[in-house]
């Protein structure tokens, strides 16, 4: 099983590992695009105003440009520790034990707009680039869509997609994968998709999975059965998920 997480706009600063080495990241076929984007983002960051417009930053977030300016020289930390925000606060990766982190290293990737797919333990610097950022002369969807889709399709096993639909557009998961949508049931018994609580539920679900380390989870039925044993209500949805028009199935995770 491969669990694909979205990134987060917010990230921890600093790090105890050496500066970025693209050849140290998972998925070597993505290295050429990574190098191209890193160079372009560093160049963009040299112009503060242009970078703030391209990254859609307000005055309070102006310091974010400095992270991009120092991409090649700033320290790194494992990707799962770098990201913060609702999902990653619920996941709380720094508090996981060594076995849970090793399991994450085998089964979890994060989809970054800058680096593409990165392994949970891959060392990355703080940066700012989102799926809808505008890098002069480059379109993220055009750069990433086919290479990311190919990398995911090459995985030999179940792909569980927890990304937002904006990141799915940068590289859809292959037929046979599942897209997880968090829902709640209202007083009339109708299901509705969630936003803030969507992220928290995905973080809690991921943490429970890493803590339990179930093996193997090689099909949807096994995943649903494990979720039930762990206290999560996970079921097949009626829609095709974010990969509409493909054989991507939708799983509904009921928020607590």
Secondary structure, DSSP 8 states (H G I E B T S, - for coil): -EEEEE--S-B----SB-S--GGGSS-GGGHHHHHHHHHHHHHHHTSHHHHHHHTT--GGGTTHHHHHHTTTTS-BEEHHHHB-SHHHHHH-GGGS-HHHHHHHHHHEEEEETTTEEEETT-EE------TT--BTTB-HHHHHHHHHHHHHHT-SS-EEE---HHHHTTS---TT-EEEEEEEE-TTS-EEE-SHHHHHHHHHHHHHHHHH--S---SHHHHHHHHHHTT--EEE-SS-GGGTTTT-EEEEEE--
